[in-house]
C-alpha cells in the first residue's frame, strides 16, 4: 500500500470526533492541559464553520479535521502545531469573529504566528488587488518557519484530494498553484512530497 493510500484510509476511518481524539490520546491523556487545548480548538473551529460548505458539498469543518489528521499522520505531536492545523482557515474565513490578535490572546503567540502565515493578508491591505494579495502571501513562504509547511502542505494535500468536487477551471488552477508554490517547499523540507506527487497524478488521471 502506498503512503497516499495509507493516508486516505486514515482519513476515511477517522471522520468523527471520537476517533480523532483517540489518536490525540495516544500521546496526551484526556486530562493533560495540551489535550484540553486541542479539544478547545476543535470546538472553536466546529462552531465557527458550522454553516460553511465546501465546493464538493461537504461541511467545511471536515476539511479542518482532515488537515489535523494529516498533521498527525506526519507523526507530529506538538500540540500547538495541531491546534494551528485545525484553526488554519479561521482568521481568513471568519475575520469578523476571529482576528490574529484574538488568536494570540486566547491560544498563544506561536499558534497565532502559524495561523497568520496560513492566512492571506486582508484585501484592503493589498490595495484591493487579489493578485497583490496572492503575491504577498506566497512571497512570505520564503521567511516562514518549517512548522508552517507541516500545516500548509497538509492543507494543500487535502485540497488536491478533494478537487474532483470542483469545476474544471478551479481544478486546473489549483493543480498549477500546487506545482508552482508548494511542491518546491515539499521537496526542500521533505514534507508530504511523495503523497502530493501521487495525489496530483491521481487528479490528473481522473
C-alpha angles and dihedrals in degrees: 000000000000122000090250092051090050090051093048089051089054091050092050095049099041101055099129140062096253095056093042092055093044084064092048089050090059088078106013121044114223095257093053110110089230092057088049092051091052089049091051092051090049091054092045091054094044092053095043094050098036093118099036122108127190125226091265091059095252123129109267092231089067088067092052092050090047091054088051090051092049088052089054089046086061087060092249111158098167102121095209092055090049090050092049090049091055092046099038095117098036101098096038095048100034106030095151093062101028125041125174087251091056090049089051093050096046104032106021142258098286095050090047092052093050092047090048091054087050092051126080112234115261112277092235089061089056098055091262090292118136089196091055090046091054092044093054092044094053094040089059090062090080090063098038122115118248089249089067091061091052085064103033096048089049087052092050093046092055090045090054092047090055099042093106088078091061133081117268095253092054092046091053092046093049093047091051091046091051092052094045103042109018112031093064090057093043088056095041094051098031092237119148090322097143093040089054091047091053092045093051090049091049092052092047091054096046 
